[in-house]
Amino acid sequence: MPKRYSIAQARDRLAQLVHGAEGGAAIELTRRGEPVAVLVSIKDYQRFLAGGRTFREALDKFRNEVNVADLGIEPALFPRDPSAGRDVAL
C-alpha cells in the first residue's frame, strides 16, 4: 500500500518524497482526504507508459522472459487447451 500524504504535507516534504519515489516507493497524494495523484519514480512511470500493449503481446513477452518451470509453479495455473477449438456457425 502506498504511503499517503496530503498535498500540504507533500509540499513541506517534497525532497524527502522524491527520494522515496526514486527508491521505488509509490507516494499517494490526497486532497481533503481523497486520493488525487501518485508520485512514482521515472523508471516506474516509463514502465507504465511502455505497458500499452495487447494482452497477447504481454503474454508472449512473459513467456519469452520467464521460465515457468524455474518458478516452481504448478502447471495447472497455466492450463493450455490443445484442441483446435469448436465449430462456430455464422
Secondary structure, DSSP 8 states (H G I E B T S, - for coil): --EEEEHHHHHHTHHHHHHHHHTT--EEEEETTEEEEEE--HHHHHHHHHT-S-HHHHHHHHHHH--HHHHT--GGGS----S-------
